[in-house]
Amino acid sequence: MSIAFYIVAGLTLASAIAAMSLSNFVHAILCLMVFFAGVAGVFLTLNADFLAGAQMLLYVGAVGVLLIFAIMFTRNAVSELFRGSGGWLSGIVVATLVSSLIIAGVRDAYSTAVFPEVAQSSVKALGEALSGRHLGALVVTGVLLTAAMIGAVLVALPAGAVETAPEEDEA
Amino acid sequence: MSGMAAPSEYFILSALIFGVGLAGVLSRRNLIAVLAGVEIMLAAANINFVVLWRMTPDAGQTGQMFALFSMAVAAAEIAVGLALVIQIYRHFRSSSIEKPHLLKDGEE
């Protein structure tokens, strides 16, 4: 179990670094899909089976394909990989600082913590929680997703496509 | 403990992933790469939610619920973000993050 975690963690971290540093955007997005699959593997080592499946379907399937399509639409749009005038260096320095700060805090707070034996994920328990205690959040999420879908369609419409509706001319 | 990795190792992994995503967001030039960095940071947060769910069996499924809803919000975010990127590309013929600066003062 522990060996599986180290393998999955190494793969996940390496593919995340590759996704953020490769200059070929299609390769970078493919590495990002490997990263999402690695996160699903991390979920599996934590007994969160349903979340691992949802992660595969939603991220590796939907988000990955969406990003690939966006890359195709904006092909060869940016020649340089990183921001100019030393901006990339300060970004990496800030990220290193934040990351090491979190690691220092976590090592302090959870140095002796262990996982309890019991926690088992079952889709039945998840479904009961989703349709019982968390029903309001589920409904709000549905409204949010609908609003986001309509908003994405409106934003991506070409200029002049909504001329028949004058009050929506901000698109 | 059946040879399971310690929670702190999971937390360190997610902190490292968060750092990688943050470095990408702060230093990449392409808007789509910036969105991918945001997705990486959200995935790191999701790992933390699931680890904390696994650590607190008395709290029911709340941790997994948080991870599920955060996935839904991330999906909405990436859809709207990519629509904005497409529109910016259409307007500026570029998806560089340094191109759209019409709102900066003193520039027209």
Interface residues (C-beta under 8 A of the other chain):
Chain A: M1 S2 F5 Y6 A9 T12 L13 A16 I17 A19 M20 F25 A28 I29 L32 F35 F36 V39 V42 F43 T45 L46 N47 A48 F50 L51 A54 Q55 L58 Y59 A62 V63 L66 L67 A70 I71 F73 T74 A77 V78 E80 L81 F82 R83 G84 G87 W88 L89 S90 G91 I92 V94 A95 T96 V98 S99 S100 I102 I103 V106 R107 Y110 S111 A113 V114 F115 P116 E117 V118 A119 S121 A125 L126 A129 L130 R133 H134 A137 T141 L144 L145 A147 A148 M149 G151 A152 V153 V155 A156 P158 A159
Chain B: M1 S2 G3 M4 A5 A6 P7 S8 E9 Y10 F11 I12 L13 A15 L16 I17 F18 G19 V20 G21 L22 A23 G24 V25 L26 S27 R28 R29 N30 I32 A33 L35 A36 G37 E39 I40 A43 N46 I47 V50 V51 W53 R54 M55 P57 G60 Q61 T62 Q64 M65 A67 L68 F69 M71 A72 V73 A74 A75 A76 E77 I78 A79 V80 L82 A83 L84 V85 I86 Q87 Y89 R90 R93 S94 S95 S96 I97 E98
